[in-house]
Amino acid sequence: MNERFLANENFPAAIVRSLRARGCDVVYAAESLVGASDEIILIEAVRGNRVLLTFDRDFG
């Protein structure tokens, strides 16, 4: 698998672990972008050509 994701801080860690176990490339904001604004999260997702995963209903 070569799926690439950026999971926002509010995304469940269990799902991040599951995706990684399946071979997905997942950057987890709770590990590397703690406290980053929605704008920065989106910039990083676009820059890394990643699908953004979030449960934030008012993202952006």
mmJSON file of the N, C-alpha and C atoms, coordinates in Angstrom:
{"data_MODEL":{"atom_site":{
"group_PDB":["ATOM","ATOM","ATOM","ATOM","ATOM","ATOM","ATOM","ATOM","ATOM","ATOM","ATOM","ATOM","ATOM","ATOM","ATOM","ATOM","ATOM","ATOM","ATOM","ATOM","ATOM","ATOM","ATOM","ATOM","ATOM","ATOM","ATOM","ATOM","ATOM","ATOM","ATOM","ATOM","ATOM","ATOM","ATOM","ATOM","ATOM","ATOM","ATOM","ATOM","ATOM","ATOM","ATOM","ATOM","ATOM","ATOM","ATOM","ATOM","ATOM","ATOM","ATOM","ATOM","ATOM","ATOM","ATOM","ATOM","ATOM","ATOM","ATOM","ATOM","ATOM","ATOM","ATOM","ATOM","ATOM","ATOM","ATOM","ATOM","ATOM","ATOM","ATOM","ATOM","ATOM","ATOM","ATOM","ATOM","ATOM","ATOM","ATOM","ATOM","ATOM","ATOM","ATOM","ATOM","ATOM","ATOM","ATOM","ATOM","ATOM","ATOM","ATOM","ATOM","ATOM","ATOM","ATOM","ATOM","ATOM","ATOM","ATOM","ATOM","ATOM","ATOM","ATOM","ATOM","ATOM","ATOM","ATOM","ATOM","ATOM","ATOM","ATOM","ATOM","ATOM","ATOM","ATOM","ATOM","ATOM","ATOM","ATOM","ATOM","ATOM","ATOM","ATOM","ATOM","ATOM","ATOM","ATOM","ATOM","ATOM","ATOM","ATOM","ATOM","ATOM","ATOM","ATOM","ATOM","ATOM","ATOM","ATOM","ATOM","ATOM","ATOM","ATOM","ATOM","ATOM","ATOM","ATOM","ATOM","ATOM","ATOM","ATOM","ATOM","ATOM","ATOM","ATOM","ATOM","ATOM","ATOM","ATOM","ATOM","ATOM","ATOM","ATOM","ATOM","ATOM","ATOM","ATOM","ATOM","ATOM","ATOM","ATOM","ATOM","ATOM","ATOM","ATOM","ATOM","ATOM","ATOM","ATOM","ATOM"],
"id":[1,2,3,4,5,6,7,8,9,10,11,12,13,14,15,16,17,18,19,20,21,22,23,24,25,26,27,28,29,30,31,32,33,34,35,36,37,38,39,40,41,42,43,44,45,46,47,48,49,50,51,52,53,54,55,56,57,58,59,60,61,62,63,64,65,66,67,68,69,70,71,72,73,74,75,76,77,78,79,80,81,82,83,84,85,86,87,88,89,90,91,92,93,94,95,96,97,98,99,100,101,102,103,104,105,106,107,108,109,110,111,112,113,114,115,116,117,118,119,120,121,122,123,124,125,126,127,128,129,130,131,132,133,134,135,136,137,138,139,140,141,142,143,144,145,146,147,148,149,150,151,152,153,154,155,156,157,158,159,160,161,162,163,164,165,166,167,168,169,170,171,172,173,174,175,176,177,178,179,180],
"type_symbol":["N","C","C","N","C","C","N","C","C","N","C","C","N","C","C","N","C","C","N","C","C","N","C","C","N","C","C","N","C","C","N","C","C","N","C","C","N","C","C","N","C","C","N","C","C","N","C","C","N","C","C","N","C","C","N","C","C","N","C","C","N","C","C","N","C","C","N","C","C","N","C","C","N","C","C","N","C","C","N","C","C","N","C","C","N","C","C","N","C","C","N","C","C","N","C","C","N","C","C","N","C","C","N","C","C","N","C","C","N","C","C","N","C","C","N","C","C","N","C","C","N","C","C","N","C","C","N","C","C","N","C","C","N","C","C","N","C","C","N","C","C","N","C","C","N","C","C","N","C","C","N","C","C","N","C","C","N","C","C","N","C","C","N","C","C","N","C","C","N","C","C","N","C","C","N","C","C","N","C","C"],
"label_atom_id":["N","CA","C","N","CA","C","N","CA","C","N","CA","C","N","CA","C","N","CA","C","N","CA","C","N","CA","C","N","CA","C","N","CA","C","N","CA","C","N","CA","C","N","CA","C","N","CA","C","N","CA","C","N","CA","C","N","CA","C","N","CA","C","N","CA","C","N","CA","C","N","CA","C","N","CA","C","N","CA","C","N","CA","C","N","CA","C","N","CA","C","N","CA","C","N","CA","C","N","CA","C","N","CA","C","N","CA","C","N","CA","C","N","CA","C","N","CA","C","N","CA","C","N","CA","C","N","CA","C","N","CA","C","N","CA","C","N","CA","C","N","CA","C","N","CA","C","N","CA","C","N","CA","C","N","CA","C","N","CA","C","N","CA","C","N","CA","C","N","CA","C","N","CA","C","N","CA","C","N","CA","C","N","CA","C","N","CA","C","N","CA","C","N","CA","C","N","CA","C","N","CA","C","N","CA","C","N","CA","C"],
"label_alt_id":[null,null,null,null,null,null,null,null,null,null,null,null,null,null,null,null,null,null,null,null,null,null,null,null,null,null,null,null,null,null,null,null,null,null,null,null,null,null,null,null,null,null,null,null,null,null,null,null,null,null,null,null,null,null,null,null,null,null,null,null,null,null,null,null,null,null,null,null,null,null,null,null,null,null,null,null,null,null,null,null,null,null,null,null,null,null,null,null,null,null,null,null,null,null,null,null,null,null,null,null,null,null,null,null,null,null,null,null,null,null,null,null,null,null,null,null,null,null,null,null,null,null,null,null,null,null,null,null,null,null,null,null,null,null,null,null,null,null,null,null,null,null,null,null,null,null,null,null,null,null,null,null,null,null,null,null,null,null,null,null,null,null,null,null,null,null,null,null,null,null,null,null,null,null,null,null,null,null,null,null],
"label_comp_id":["MET","MET","MET","ASN","ASN","ASN","GLU","GLU","GLU","ARG","ARG","ARG","PHE","PHE","PHE","LEU","LEU","LEU","ALA","ALA","ALA","ASN","ASN","ASN","GLU","GLU","GLU","ASN","ASN","ASN","PHE","PHE","PHE","PRO","PRO","PRO","ALA","ALA","ALA","ALA","ALA","ALA","ILE","ILE","ILE","VAL","VAL","VAL","ARG","ARG","ARG","SER","SER","SER","LEU","LEU","LEU","ARG","ARG","ARG","ALA","ALA","ALA","ARG","ARG","ARG","GLY","GLY","GLY","CYS","CYS","CYS","ASP","ASP","ASP","VAL","VAL","VAL","VAL","VAL","VAL","TYR","TYR","TYR","ALA","ALA","ALA","ALA","ALA","ALA","GLU","GLU","GLU","SER","SER","SER","LEU","LEU","LEU","VAL","VAL","VAL","GLY","GLY","GLY","ALA","ALA","ALA","SER","SER","SER","ASP","ASP","ASP","GLU","GLU","GLU","ILE","ILE","ILE","ILE","ILE","ILE","LEU","LEU","LEU","ILE","ILE","ILE","GLU","GLU","GLU","ALA","ALA","ALA","VAL","VAL","VAL","ARG","ARG","ARG","GLY","GLY","GLY","ASN","ASN","ASN","ARG","ARG","ARG","VAL","VAL","VAL","LEU","LEU","LEU","LEU","LEU","LEU","THR","THR","THR","PHE","PHE","PHE","ASP","ASP","ASP","ARG","ARG","ARG","ASP","ASP","ASP","PHE","PHE","PHE","GLY","GLY","GLY"],
"label_asym_id":["A","A","A","A","A","A","A","A","A","A","A","A","A","A","A","A","A","A","A","A","A","A","A","A","A","A","A","A","A","A","A","A","A","A","A","A","A","A","A","A","A","A","A","A","A","A","A","A","A","A","A","A","A","A","A","A","A","A","A","A","A","A","A","A","A","A","A","A","A","A","A","A","A","A","A","A","A","A","A","A","A","A","A","A","A","A","A","A","A","A","A","A","A","A","A","A","A","A","A","A","A","A","A","A","A","A","A","A","A","A","A","A","A","A","A","A","A","A","A","A","A","A","A","A","A","A","A","A","A","A","A","A","A","A","A","A","A","A","A","A","A","A","A","A","A","A","A","A","A","A","A","A","A","A","A","A","A","A","A","A","A","A","A","A","A","A","A","A","A","A","A","A","A","A","A","A","A","A","A","A"],
"label_entity_id":["1","1","1","1","1","1","1","1","1","1","1","1","1","1","1","1","1","1","1","1","1","1","1","1","1","1","1","1","1","1","1","1","1","1","1","1","1","1","1","1","1","1","1","1","1","1","1","1","1","1","1","1","1","1","1","1","1","1","1","1","1","1","1","1","1","1","1","1","1","1","1","1","1","1","1","1","1","1","1","1","1","1","1","1","1","1","1","1","1","1","1","1","1","1","1","1","1","1","1","1","1","1","1","1","1","1","1","1","1","1","1","1","1","1","1","1","1","1","1","1","1","1","1","1","1","1","1","1","1","1","1","1","1","1","1","1","1","1","1","1","1","1","1","1","1","1","1","1","1","1","1","1","1","1","1","1","1","1","1","1","1","1","1","1","1","1","1","1","1","1","1","1","1","1","1","1","1","1","1","1"],
"label_seq_id":[1,1,1,2,2,2,3,3,3,4,4,4,5,5,5,6,6,6,7,7,7,8,8,8,9,9,9,10,10,10,11,11,11,12,12,12,13,13,13,14,14,14,15,15,15,16,16,16,17,17,17,18,18,18,19,19,19,20,20,20,21,21,21,22,22,22,23,23,23,24,24,24,25,25,25,26,26,26,27,27,27,28,28,28,29,29,29,30,30,30,31,31,31,32,32,32,33,33,33,34,34,34,35,35,35,36,36,36,37,37,37,38,38,38,39,39,39,40,40,40,41,41,41,42,42,42,43,43,43,44,44,44,45,45,45,46,46,46,47,47,47,48,48,48,49,49,49,50,50,50,51,51,51,52,52,52,53,53,53,54,54,54,55,55,55,56,56,56,57,57,57,58,58,58,59,59,59,60,60,60],
"pdbx_PDB_ins_code":[null,null,null,null,null,null,null,null,null,null,null,null,null,null,null,null,null,null,null,null,null,null,null,null,null,null,null,null,null,null,null,null,null,null,null,null,null,null,null,null,null,null,null,null,null,null,null,null,null,null,null,null,null,null,null,null,null,null,null,null,null,null,null,null,null,null,null,null,null,null,null,null,null,null,null,null,null,null,null,null,null,null,null,null,null,null,null,null,null,null,null,null,null,null,null,null,null,null,null,null,null,null,null,null,null,null,null,null,null,null,null,null,null,null,null,null,null,null,null,null,null,null,null,null,null,null,null,null,null,null,null,null,null,null,null,null,null,null,null,null,null,null,null,null,null,null,null,null,null,null,null,null,null,null,null,null,null,null,null,null,null,null,null,null,null,null,null,null,null,null,null,null,null,null,null,null,null,null,null,null],
"Cartn_x":[0.846,0.0,0.88,0.442,1.192,0.281,-0.767,-1.636,-0.881,-1.098,-0.429,-1.489,-1.437,-2.417,-1.733,-2.456,-2.106,-3.323,-3.169,-4.265,-4.182,-5.251,-5.322,-5.221,-4.915,-4.754,-5.969,-7.154,-8.372,-8.733,-7.964,-8.248,-7.82,-8.61,-8.305,-6.961,-6.156,-4.838,-4.95,-5.997,-6.174,-6.312,-6.963,-7.113,-5.784,-5.037,-3.709,-2.834,-2.833,-2.039,-2.487,-3.791,-4.319,-3.895,-3.984,-3.55,-2.065,-1.274,0.17,0.452,-0.283,-0.089,-0.409,-1.274,-1.645,-0.708,0.332,1.336,1.119,0.131,-0.119,0.898,1.24,2.15,1.298,1.33,0.473,1.322,1.204,1.754,0.638,0.933,-0.077,0.242,-0.647,-0.429,-0.216,-0.803,-0.629,0.808,1.574,2.979,3.937,3.6,4.585,4.121,2.846,2.328,1.408,1.793,0.965,0.642,-0.648,-1.09,-1.073,-0.763,-0.716,-2.122,-2.181,-3.463,-3.989,-5.27,-5.868,-5.137,-4.765,-4.067,-2.745,-1.981,-0.701,-0.922,-1.932,-2.246,-2.566,-3.395,-3.761,-2.547,-1.725,-0.501,0.387,0.559,1.406,0.805,-0.506,-1.157,-0.938,-1.135,-0.943,0.523,1.412,2.853,3.31,2.757,3.15,2.316,1.398,0.499,-0.223,-0.821,-1.49,-2.976,-3.766,-5.188,-5.311,-6.075,-6.266,-7.395,-7.119,-8.108,-8.391,-9.659,-10.007,-11.436,-11.695,-13.051,-13.488,-12.719,-12.978,-14.059,-15.257,-16.39,-16.258,-15.422,-15.244,-13.819,-13.214,-11.84,-11.742,-10.741,-10.477,-11.253],
"Cartn_y":[-1.193,0.0,1.242,2.235,3.482,4.668,4.418,5.507,6.39,7.698,8.667,9.538,9.599,10.347,11.307,12.354,13.197,13.183,12.615,12.522,13.694,14.445,15.583,15.104,16.009,15.656,14.955,15.305,14.743,13.378,12.906,11.619,10.509,9.445,8.394,7.697,7.632,7.0,5.531,4.872,3.456,3.263,4.184,4.081,4.379,5.345,5.647,4.393,3.741,2.518,1.429,1.29,0.284,0.555,1.796,2.154,1.872,2.25,1.987,0.49,-0.294,-1.746,-2.345,-1.677,-2.137,-1.578,-0.871,-0.384,1.017,1.712,3.087,4.033,5.054,6.096,7.176,7.242,8.168,9.094,10.389,11.404,11.755,11.717,11.97,13.297,14.263,15.595,15.573,14.614,14.505,14.142,13.67,13.32,14.382,14.995,15.857,17.288,17.554,18.907,19.359,19.058,19.348,20.836,21.132,22.517,23.333,22.705,23.431,23.887,25.025,25.556,24.717,24.852,24.152,24.512,25.773,26.217,25.47,25.336,24.624,23.145,22.544,21.137,20.942,21.809,21.707,21.926,22.9,23.153,21.914,21.305,20.11,18.934,18.79,17.712,17.912,19.124,19.406,19.238,19.784,19.699,18.244,17.395,15.994,15.102,15.71,14.951,13.86,14.288,13.368,13.68,12.648,12.805,13.211,14.248,14.733,13.968,13.428,12.714,13.555,13.889,14.704,14.429,14.671,14.641,16.054,17.037,18.444,18.956,19.163,19.599,21.019,21.818,23.199,23.433,22.398,22.505,23.612,24.428,25.469,26.711],
"Cartn_z":[0.0,0.0,0.0,-0.702,-0.682,-0.381,0.388,0.805,1.79,1.644,2.504,3.164,4.482,5.249,6.216,6.57,7.702,8.615,9.791,10.747,11.717,11.806,12.707,14.151,15.066,16.484,17.075,16.61,17.193,16.601,15.664,15.035,15.988,16.122,17.091,16.842,17.878,17.789,17.396,17.833,17.489,15.981,15.325,13.864,13.185,13.711,13.173,13.266,14.421,14.593,13.62,13.429,12.522,11.078,10.667,9.311,9.118,10.099,10.021,9.962,10.74,10.736,9.371,8.622,7.278,6.208,6.636,5.699,5.184,5.705,5.267,5.9,5.17,5.635,6.292,7.624,8.355,9.216,8.958,9.85,10.816,12.112,13.133,13.814,13.653,14.196,15.708,16.401,17.851,18.222,17.255,17.487,16.965,15.856,15.203,14.926,15.069,14.795,15.927,17.148,18.322,18.397,18.492,18.63,17.349,16.22,14.951,14.547,13.911,13.439,12.279,12.012,10.868,9.585,9.448,8.239,8.061,9.127,9.051,8.742,9.363,9.094,7.613,7.071,5.657,4.754,5.069,4.284,4.281,5.445,5.538,4.77,4.794,4.039,2.536,2.069,0.64,0.261,1.074,0.799,0.706,1.569,1.591,0.696,-0.063,-0.938,-0.145,0.982,1.903,1.995,2.214,2.498,3.957,4.226,5.584,6.263,7.437,8.243,9.485,9.725,10.884,11.328,12.595,13.131,13.496,13.106,13.408,12.449,12.958,12.101,11.591,12.254,11.78,11.292,10.725,10.219,9.19,9.35,8.362,8.61],
"occupancy":[1.0,1.0,1.0,1.0,1.0,1.0,1.0,1.0,1.0,1.0,1.0,1.0,1.0,1.0,1.0,1.0,1.0,1.0,1.0,1.0,1.0,1.0,1.0,1.0,1.0,1.0,1.0,1.0,1.0,1.0,1.0,1.0,1.0,1.0,1.0,1.0,1.0,1.0,1.0,1.0,1.0,1.0,1.0,1.0,1.0,1.0,1.0,1.0,1.0,1.0,1.0,1.0,1.0,1.0,1.0,1.0,1.0,1.0,1.0,1.0,1.0,1.0,1.0,1.0,1.0,1.0,1.0,1.0,1.0,1.0,1.0,1.0,1.0,1.0,1.0,1.0,1.0,1.0,1.0,1.0,1.0,1.0,1.0,1.0,1.0,1.0,1.0,1.0,1.0,1.0,1.0,1.0,1.0,1.0,1.0,1.0,1.0,1.0,1.0,1.0,1.0,1.0,1.0,1.0,1.0,1.0,1.0,1.0,1.0,1.0,1.0,1.0,1.0,1.0,1.0,1.0,1.0,1.0,1.0,1.0,1.0,1.0,1.0,1.0,1.0,1.0,1.0,1.0,1.0,1.0,1.0,1.0,1.0,1.0,1.0,1.0,1.0,1.0,1.0,1.0,1.0,1.0,1.0,1.0,1.0,1.0,1.0,1.0,1.0,1.0,1.0,1.0,1.0,1.0,1.0,1.0,1.0,1.0,1.0,1.0,1.0,1.0,1.0,1.0,1.0,1.0,1.0,1.0,1.0,1.0,1.0,1.0,1.0,1.0,1.0,1.0,1.0,1.0,1.0,1.0],
"B_iso_or_equiv":[0.0,0.0,0.0,0.0,0.0,0.0,0.0,0.0,0.0,0.0,0.0,0.0,0.0,0.0,0.0,0.0,0.0,0.0,0.0,0.0,0.0,0.0,0.0,0.0,0.0,0.0,0.0,0.0,0.0,0.0,0.0,0.0,0.0,0.0,0.0,0.0,0.0,0.0,0.0,0.0,0.0,0.0,0.0,0.0,0.0,0.0,0.0,0.0,0.0,0.0,0.0,0.0,0.0,0.0,0.0,0.0,0.0,0.0,0.0,0.0,0.0,0.0,0.0,0.0,0.0,0.0,0.0,0.0,0.0,0.0,0.0,0.0,0.0,0.0,0.0,0.0,0.0,0.0,0.0,0.0,0.0,0.0,0.0,0.0,0.0,0.0,0.0,0.0,0.0,0.0,0.0,0.0,0.0,0.0,0.0,0.0,0.0,0.0,0.0,0.0,0.0,0.0,0.0,0.0,0.0,0.0,0.0,0.0,0.0,0.0,0.0,0.0,0.0,0.0,0.0,0.0,0.0,0.0,0.0,0.0,0.0,0.0,0.0,0.0,0.0,0.0,0.0,0.0,0.0,0.0,0.0,0.0,0.0,0.0,0.0,0.0,0.0,0.0,0.0,0.0,0.0,0.0,0.0,0.0,0.0,0.0,0.0,0.0,0.0,0.0,0.0,0.0,0.0,0.0,0.0,0.0,0.0,0.0,0.0,0.0,0.0,0.0,0.0,0.0,0.0,0.0,0.0,0.0,0.0,0.0,0.0,0.0,0.0,0.0,0.0,0.0,0.0,0.0,0.0,0.0],
"pdbx_formal_charge":[null,null,null,null,null,null,null,null,null,null,null,null,null,null,null,null,null,null,null,null,null,null,null,null,null,null,null,null,null,null,null,null,null,null,null,null,null,null,null,null,null,null,null,null,null,null,null,null,null,null,null,null,null,null,null,null,null,null,null,null,null,null,null,null,null,null,null,null,null,null,null,null,null,null,null,null,null,null,null,null,null,null,null,null,null,null,null,null,null,null,null,null,null,null,null,null,null,null,null,null,null,null,null,null,null,null,null,null,null,null,null,null,null,null,null,null,null,null,null,null,null,null,null,null,null,null,null,null,null,null,null,null,null,null,null,null,null,null,null,null,null,null,null,null,null,null,null,null,null,null,null,null,null,null,null,null,null,null,null,null,null,null,null,null,null,null,null,null,null,null,null,null,null,null,null,null,null,null,null,null],
"auth_seq_id":[1,1,1,2,2,2,3,3,3,4,4,4,5,5,5,6,6,6,7,7,7,8,8,8,9,9,9,10,10,10,11,11,11,12,12,12,13,13,13,14,14,14,15,15,15,16,16,16,17,17,17,18,18,18,19,19,19,20,20,20,21,21,21,22,22,22,23,23,23,24,24,24,25,25,25,26,26,26,27,27,27,28,28,28,29,29,29,30,30,30,31,31,31,32,32,32,33,33,33,34,34,34,35,35,35,36,36,36,37,37,37,38,38,38,39,39,39,40,40,40,41,41,41,42,42,42,43,43,43,44,44,44,45,45,45,46,46,46,47,47,47,48,48,48,49,49,49,50,50,50,51,51,51,52,52,52,53,53,53,54,54,54,55,55,55,56,56,56,57,57,57,58,58,58,59,59,59,60,60,60],
"auth_comp_id":["MET","MET","MET","ASN","ASN","ASN","GLU","GLU","GLU","ARG","ARG","ARG","PHE","PHE","PHE","LEU","LEU","LEU","ALA","ALA","ALA","ASN","ASN","ASN","GLU","GLU","GLU","ASN","ASN","ASN","PHE","PHE","PHE","PRO","PRO","PRO","ALA","ALA","ALA","ALA","ALA","ALA","ILE","ILE","ILE","VAL","VAL","VAL","ARG","ARG","ARG","SER","SER","SER","LEU","LEU","LEU","ARG","ARG","ARG","ALA","ALA","ALA","ARG","ARG","ARG","GLY","GLY","GLY","CYS","CYS","CYS","ASP","ASP","ASP","VAL","VAL","VAL","VAL","VAL","VAL","TYR","TYR","TYR","ALA","ALA","ALA","ALA","ALA","ALA","GLU","GLU","GLU","SER","SER","SER","LEU","LEU","LEU","VAL","VAL","VAL","GLY","GLY","GLY","ALA","ALA","ALA","SER","SER","SER","ASP","ASP","ASP","GLU","GLU","GLU","ILE","ILE","ILE","ILE","ILE","ILE","LEU","LEU","LEU","ILE","ILE","ILE","GLU","GLU","GLU","ALA","ALA","ALA","VAL","VAL","VAL","ARG","ARG","ARG","GLY","GLY","GLY","ASN","ASN","ASN","ARG","ARG","ARG","VAL","VAL","VAL","LEU","LEU","LEU","LEU","LEU","LEU","THR","THR","THR","PHE","PHE","PHE","ASP","ASP","ASP","ARG","ARG","ARG","ASP","ASP","ASP","PHE","PHE","PHE","GLY","GLY","GLY"],
"auth_asym_id":["A","A","A","A","A","A","A","A","A","A","A","A","A","A","A","A","A","A","A","A","A","A","A","A","A","A","A","A","A","A","A","A","A","A","A","A","A","A","A","A","A","A","A","A","A","A","A","A","A","A","A","A","A","A","A","A","A","A","A","A","A","A","A","A","A","A","A","A","A","A","A","A","A","A","A","A","A","A","A","A","A","A","A","A","A","A","A","A","A","A","A","A","A","A","A","A","A","A","A","A","A","A","A","A","A","A","A","A","A","A","A","A","A","A","A","A","A","A","A","A","A","A","A","A","A","A","A","A","A","A","A","A","A","A","A","A","A","A","A","A","A","A","A","A","A","A","A","A","A","A","A","A","A","A","A","A","A","A","A","A","A","A","A","A","A","A","A","A","A","A","A","A","A","A","A","A","A","A","A","A"],
"auth_atom_id":["N","CA","C","N","CA","C","N","CA","C","N","CA","C","N","CA","C","N","CA","C","N","CA","C","N","CA","C","N","CA","C","N","CA","C","N","CA","C","N","CA","C","N","CA","C","N","CA","C","N","CA","C","N","CA","C","N","CA","C","N","CA","C","N","CA","C","N","CA","C","N","CA","C","N","CA","C","N","CA","C","N","CA","C","N","CA","C","N","CA","C","N","CA","C","N","CA","C","N","CA","C","N","CA","C","N","CA","C","N","CA","C","N","CA","C","N","CA","C","N","CA","C","N","CA","C","N","CA","C","N","CA","C","N","CA","C","N","CA","C","N","CA","C","N","CA","C","N","CA","C","N","CA","C","N","CA","C","N","CA","C","N","CA","C","N","CA","C","N","CA","C","N","CA","C","N","CA","C","N","CA","C","N","CA","C","N","CA","C","N","CA","C","N","CA","C","N","CA","C","N","CA","C","N","CA","C","N","CA","C"],
"pdbx_PDB_model_num":[1,1,1,1,1,1,1,1,1,1,1,1,1,1,1,1,1,1,1,1,1,1,1,1,1,1,1,1,1,1,1,1,1,1,1,1,1,1,1,1,1,1,1,1,1,1,1,1,1,1,1,1,1,1,1,1,1,1,1,1,1,1,1,1,1,1,1,1,1,1,1,1,1,1,1,1,1,1,1,1,1,1,1,1,1,1,1,1,1,1,1,1,1,1,1,1,1,1,1,1,1,1,1,1,1,1,1,1,1,1,1,1,1,1,1,1,1,1,1,1,1,1,1,1,1,1,1,1,1,1,1,1,1,1,1,1,1,1,1,1,1,1,1,1,1,1,1,1,1,1,1,1,1,1,1,1,1,1,1,1,1,1,1,1,1,1,1,1,1,1,1,1,1,1,1,1,1,1,1,1]
}}}
